[in-house]
Amino acid sequence: MQPIDSRQLRTFVALAKTGGFTTAAREVFLSQSAVSHSIKALEQDVGCRLFDRIGKKVLLTQAGETLLVHAERVMREMSLARESLEHLNKWGQSRIRIGASTTTCQYILPAVLRKFKEAYPECLITIEPADVSDSVELLISNRIDIAIALEPDRLEKLSFQPLFSDELMFIVSANHEWAQAGHVIRDQISKQKFVLYNKASQTFRMIENFFRRDGIGINTLIEFGSMEAIKELVKLGLGVGVMAPWVAREEIEDGSIVALPLGRRLLRRQWGILNWRQRSMNLPEEKFIGFCREVTSSLVKQADVRGLTMVSMDDVVAQSNEGETIPLAC
């Protein structure tokens, strides 16, 4: 069944309220004949008479009274819809849906959200915990607007704006033999018990491919979806981890964890912002990305001071190219 034409419905309500064609015409900015034609077409559409014409005055029939109840409800909803859209166009009156990994949620997003909420206190924010593949699916299905993620293998219809690059390294407890020796013993890598981020993640695949290239197998003892859990197990000496040192900054500084290079060849990750390539971003989304750049730039500077292998975009190309040409030698 076809819905009733909204313009005819608006004319019907005006005529029902005013009781005359002339007054109704002024209210809906139409000619009197246009109002008469619209009501006639509406009556033909619904299959019944809606008004009784008594001289110059019109009165609602029983069918007209029934339709008026529904028509007024429809008009109220349409007015609310317009009001909501106008509300969205005002400064800060919108929403932003973000996809982010657990690492990003813990170490990057808090500072970004603090800045964002100061600028847009009334903007509704929702966070979807998601690794790279999940973020891509969420974007494609329009369940999030922006994702902070590693650069995916395939972008498809998405755009990727780089934020920063980091380096993955071994992390071991202060009592581990590698920490005592001050370097990694290559022949022992495949004999270690590893505590790694979950196997479905892009980080795990990067680690696995990195060592496979050099003919080294990784013996995974435990896999987690939490960097905090991995760090705790490493501190207890239950395994060797592989992560970016800036994630374990506090533990490295207090000496409970030691970070060691994977080798002379570097394993870098590229972090950035994922979004639909052809969708225009609104002002809050653009500001959110700007705050991401500010926060990650600050992290890069802190990491540089502490030697925690996190680099800005200006250094990415030169350092990553250099890393690819040097063989692993621990």
C-alpha positions as CSV (number, residue, x, y, z in Angstrom):
1,M,0.0,0.0,0.0
2,Q,1.4,3.4,-1.0
3,P,1.9,6.1,1.6
4,I,-0.1,9.3,1.4
5,D,1.6,12.2,-0.3
6,S,3.0,14.5,2.4
7,R,2.2,17.7,0.5
8,Q,-1.4,16.7,0.2
9,L,-1.4,15.7,3.9
10,R,-0.1,19.1,4.9
11,T,-2.8,20.8,2.8
12,F,-5.4,18.6,4.4
13,V,-4.3,19.6,7.9
14,A,-4.3,23.3,7.1
15,L,-7.8,23.0,5.6
16,A,-9.1,21.0,8.6
17,K,-7.7,23.6,11.1
18,T,-8.8,26.7,9.2
19,G,-12.2,25.5,7.9
20,G,-11.8,27.5,4.6
21,F,-10.0,27.2,1.3
22,T,-8.9,30.8,1.2
23,T,-7.3,30.8,4.7
24,A,-5.7,27.3,4.1
25,A,-4.3,28.5,0.8
26,R,-2.5,31.4,2.6
27,E,-1.1,29.1,5.2
28,V,0.4,26.6,2.8
29,F,1.4,29.3,0.2
30,L,-0.7,27.9,-2.6
31,S,-3.6,29.2,-4.7
32,Q,-7.2,28.4,-3.6
33,S,-7.6,26.3,-6.7
34,A,-4.4,24.4,-5.9
35,V,-5.7,23.6,-2.5
36,S,-9.0,22.4,-3.9
37,H,-7.2,20.2,-6.5
38,S,-4.9,18.7,-3.8
39,I,-7.9,17.8,-1.5
40,K,-9.8,16.3,-4.4
41,A,-6.7,14.2,-5.3
42,L,-6.3,13.1,-1.7
43,E,-9.9,12.0,-1.4
44,Q,-9.6,10.0,-4.6
45,D,-6.4,8.4,-3.3
46,V,-7.9,7.3,0.1
47,G,-11.2,6.4,-1.5
48,C,-13.5,8.4,0.7
49,R,-14.9,11.9,1.3
50,L,-12.9,13.8,3.9
51,F,-14.9,17.1,4.0
52,D,-18.5,18.3,3.8
53,R,-18.8,21.5,1.8
54,I,-21.3,23.9,3.4
55,G,-21.3,27.1,1.5
56,K,-17.8,28.7,1.9
57,K,-17.1,26.6,5.0
58,V,-15.9,23.0,5.1
59,L,-16.4,20.5,7.9
60,L,-14.6,17.2,8.5
61,T,-16.4,13.9,7.9
62,Q,-15.9,11.0,10.2
63,A,-13.2,9.7,7.8
64,G,-11.7,13.2,7.8
65,E,-11.5,13.2,11.6
66,T,-9.8,9.8,11.6
67,L,-7.3,10.9,9.1
68,L,-6.6,14.1,11.0
69,V,-5.5,12.2,14.1
70,H,-2.8,10.4,12.0
71,A,-2.0,13.4,9.9
72,E,-1.2,15.6,13.0
73,R,1.1,12.8,14.3
74,V,2.9,12.6,11.0
75,M,3.3,16.4,10.9
76,R,4.7,16.4,14.5
77,E,7.2,13.7,13.5
78,M,8.3,15.7,10.4
79,S,8.7,18.8,12.5
80,L,10.8,16.9,15.0
81,A,12.9,15.4,12.2
82,R,13.6,18.9,10.9
83,E,14.4,20.2,14.3
84,S,16.8,17.3,14.9
85,L,18.6,17.9,11.6
86,E,18.9,21.6,12.4
87,H,20.3,20.6,15.8
88,L,23.0,18.5,14.2
89,N,24.1,21.5,12.1
90,K,24.9,23.6,15.2
91,W,28.4,23.7,16.6
92,G,29.2,20.4,18.3
93,Q,25.8,19.0,18.0
94,S,26.5,15.6,16.3
95,R,27.9,12.2,16.9
96,I,31.2,10.4,16.1
97,R,31.6,6.6,16.0
98,I,35.1,5.4,16.5
99,G,36.8,2.0,16.0
100,A,40.0,1.4,17.9
101,S,42.1,-1.5,19.1
102,T,42.5,-2.2,22.8
103,T,46.0,-0.7,22.7
104,T,44.7,2.5,21.1
105,C,41.9,2.7,23.6
106,Q,44.3,2.5,26.5
107,Y,47.3,4.5,25.4
108,I,46.1,7.0,22.8
109,L,42.3,7.6,23.0
110,P,42.1,9.0,26.6
111,A,44.2,12.0,25.8
112,V,42.4,12.5,22.4
113,L,38.9,12.3,24.0
114,R,39.8,14.7,26.7
115,K,40.8,17.4,24.1
116,F,37.8,16.5,21.9
117,K,35.2,16.8,24.8
118,E,36.5,20.2,25.7
119,A,35.9,21.4,22.2
120,Y,32.6,19.4,21.6
121,P,31.0,18.8,25.0
122,E,27.7,17.8,23.6
123,C,28.9,15.5,20.8
124,L,27.9,11.9,21.3
125,I,30.9,9.5,21.2
126,T,30.7,5.8,20.8
127,I,33.8,3.5,20.8
128,E,33.9,0.1,19.1
129,P,36.9,-2.1,20.2
130,A,38.2,-3.5,16.9
131,D,41.5,-4.7,15.3
132,V,42.3,-3.8,11.7
133,S,40.1,-6.4,10.0
134,D,37.1,-5.6,12.3
135,S,37.6,-1.9,11.8
136,V,37.4,-2.3,8.0
137,E,34.2,-4.4,8.3
138,L,32.6,-1.8,10.7
139,L,33.5,1.0,8.3
140,I,32.1,-0.8,5.2
141,S,28.9,-1.6,7.1
142,N,28.6,2.0,8.2
143,R,28.7,1.1,11.9
144,I,31.6,3.5,12.6
145,D,32.8,6.7,11.0
146,I,36.5,6.6,11.8
147,A,39.0,4.0,12.9
148,I,42.4,4.4,14.5
149,A,44.2,1.3,13.2
150,L,47.3,-0.2,11.5
151,E,47.4,0.2,7.8
152,P,45.5,-2.7,6.3
153,D,46.8,-4.9,3.6
154,R,44.0,-3.8,1.3
155,L,42.2,-0.5,1.4
156,E,39.4,-1.2,-1.0
157,K,37.1,1.8,-0.8
158,L,38.7,3.2,2.3
159,S,41.2,6.0,2.8
160,F,44.3,5.8,5.2
161,Q,45.8,8.9,6.7
162,P,49.2,8.1,8.4
163,L,49.7,9.2,12.0
164,F,52.9,7.6,13.2
165,S,55.2,4.5,12.8
166,D,56.5,2.3,15.6
167,E,58.9,-0.6,15.9
168,L,58.2,-4.0,17.4
169,M,60.8,-5.4,19.8
170,F,61.3,-8.3,22.1
171,I,60.3,-7.6,25.7
172,V,61.6,-9.8,28.5
173,S,61.7,-9.7,32.3
174,A,64.7,-8.1,33.9
175,N,65.9,-11.6,35.1
176,H,65.7,-13.1,31.6
177,E,69.1,-14.3,30.2
178,W,68.8,-12.0,27.2
179,A,68.3,-9.0,29.6
180,Q,71.4,-10.2,31.6
181,A,73.4,-10.6,28.4
182,G,72.2,-7.3,27.0
183,H,71.4,-8.8,23.6
184,V,69.3,-11.5,22.0
185,I,70.9,-14.9,21.3
186,R,69.6,-15.8,17.8
187,D,69.8,-19.6,18.3
188,Q,67.5,-19.4,21.3
189,I,64.7,-17.5,19.6
190,S,62.8,-20.6,18.4
191,K,63.3,-22.2,21.9
192,Q,61.6,-19.4,23.8
193,K,58.0,-19.5,25.0
194,F,56.2,-16.5,23.5
195,V,53.3,-14.5,24.9
196,L,51.8,-12.7,22.0
197,Y,48.8,-10.6,20.9
198,N,46.0,-12.8,19.5
199,K,46.5,-14.8,16.3
200,A,43.7,-13.1,14.5
201,S,45.4,-9.7,14.7
202,Q,47.5,-8.1,12.0
203,T,50.3,-7.6,14.5
204,F,50.6,-11.4,15.0
205,R,50.7,-12.0,11.3
206,M,53.5,-9.4,10.9
207,I,55.6,-11.0,13.6
208,E,55.0,-14.5,12.2
209,N,56.0,-13.4,8.7
210,F,59.0,-11.5,9.9
211,F,60.6,-14.5,11.5
212,R,59.4,-16.9,8.8
213,R,61.4,-14.9,6.3
214,D,64.6,-15.8,8.3
215,G,63.5,-19.4,8.9
216,I,62.8,-19.0,12.6
217,G,59.7,-20.6,14.1
218,I,57.8,-18.9,16.9
219,N,56.7,-21.1,19.8
220,T,53.6,-19.4,21.2
221,L,52.7,-20.4,24.7
222,I,49.9,-18.0,25.4
223,E,48.0,-15.4,23.2
224,F,46.1,-12.5,24.6
225,G,44.0,-9.6,23.4
226,S,45.4,-7.4,26.1
227,M,48.9,-5.8,26.2
228,E,48.6,-5.3,29.9
229,A,48.2,-9.0,30.5
230,I,51.1,-9.8,28.2
231,K,53.3,-7.4,30.1
232,E,52.4,-8.9,33.4
233,L,53.2,-12.4,32.2
234,V,56.5,-11.2,30.8
235,K,57.4,-9.6,34.1
236,L,56.7,-12.9,35.9
237,G,59.2,-14.6,33.5
238,L,56.5,-16.8,31.9
239,G,57.4,-15.9,28.3
240,V,58.9,-13.5,25.9
241,G,56.7,-10.8,24.3
242,V,56.9,-8.8,21.1
243,M,55.4,-5.3,21.2
244,A,56.2,-1.6,20.6
245,P,58.3,-0.3,23.6
246,W,56.1,2.8,23.9
247,V,53.3,0.5,25.1
248,A,55.6,-0.7,27.9
249,R,57.1,2.7,28.7
250,E,56.5,2.6,32.4
251,E,57.8,-0.9,32.9
252,I,60.9,-0.2,30.8
253,E,61.6,2.9,32.8
254,D,61.2,1.2,36.2
255,G,63.4,-1.7,35.0
256,S,60.9,-4.5,35.4
257,I,60.9,-5.1,31.6
258,V,63.8,-4.9,29.1
259,A,63.2,-4.1,25.4
260,L,65.6,-5.7,22.9
261,P,65.8,-5.3,19.1
262,L,64.5,-8.2,16.9
263,G,67.6,-7.8,14.9
264,R,69.3,-5.4,12.6
265,R,66.3,-5.6,10.3
266,L,63.5,-3.6,11.7
267,L,59.8,-4.6,12.0
268,R,57.8,-1.4,11.8
269,R,54.1,-0.8,11.9
270,Q,52.2,2.1,10.3
271,W,49.4,3.6,12.4
272,G,46.8,5.9,10.9
273,I,43.1,7.0,10.4
274,L,40.8,4.8,8.3
275,N,37.6,6.3,6.8
276,W,35.4,6.1,3.7
277,R,37.4,7.5,0.8
278,Q,34.5,9.4,-0.9
279,R,32.6,10.5,2.2
280,S,32.9,14.1,3.3
281,M,33.9,14.4,7.0
282,N,32.1,16.9,9.2
283,L,33.9,19.4,11.4
284,P,33.9,17.3,14.6
285,E,35.5,14.3,12.7
286,E,38.1,16.6,11.2
287,K,38.9,18.0,14.7
288,F,39.1,14.5,16.1
289,I,41.7,13.6,13.6
290,G,43.6,16.8,14.4
291,F,43.6,15.9,18.1
292,C,44.9,12.4,17.1
293,R,47.8,14.0,15.3
294,E,48.5,16.3,18.3
295,V,48.5,13.4,20.8
296,T,50.5,11.0,18.7
297,S,53.0,13.7,17.8
298,S,53.5,14.2,21.6
299,L,53.9,10.5,22.1
300,V,56.6,10.5,19.3
301,K,58.5,13.3,21.0
302,Q,58.3,11.5,24.4
303,A,59.4,8.2,22.8
304,D,62.3,10.0,21.1
305,V,63.5,11.4,24.4
306,R,63.4,8.0,26.0
307,G,64.7,6.1,23.0
308,L,61.5,4.0,22.6
309,T,61.4,3.6,18.8
310,M,58.4,5.6,17.8
311,V,58.9,7.9,14.9
312,S,57.1,10.7,13.2
313,M,55.9,10.6,9.6
314,D,58.9,12.6,8.4
315,D,61.3,9.7,9.3
316,V,59.1,6.7,8.3
317,V,60.2,6.2,4.7
318,A,64.0,6.6,5.3
319,Q,64.1,4.3,8.4
320,S,61.7,1.6,7.0
321,N,63.7,1.4,3.7
322,E,66.9,1.1,5.6
323,G,65.5,-1.6,7.8
324,E,64.4,-3.7,4.9
325,T,67.9,-4.0,3.4
326,I,69.7,-5.2,6.5
327,P,69.7,-8.9,7.3
328,L,68.8,-10.3,10.7
329,A,71.8,-10.7,12.9
330,C,71.3,-11.0,16.7
